[in-house]
């Protein structure tokens, strides 16, 4: 089966950045316990500290679906509704080459 990657970014209102970061740290812990989640990396944009980037790598589409359907992700997404400064960006990708990651 082919691995699936996700790259997502979103920018929060400045007053919500710390709370969103704390929620993301919890979400990383949830993702770490999910079968099929190989990488779940949260980044802060150096040019705009209110912008977060996520890189996710799953063993297959089923693993992505399990994560996407989790109650923890639904709760996190619900908290974003009032604190986003712009619409989120999401891309689902098919990795073709990598250094340091088995594809």
Buried (B, 14 or more C-beta within 10 A) or exposed (E): EEBBBBEBBBBBEEEBBEEBBEBBEEBEEBBEEBEBBBEBEBEEEEEEEBBBBBBBBBBEBEBBEBBBEBEBBEEBEEEBEEBBBEEEEEEBEEEEEEEEEEE
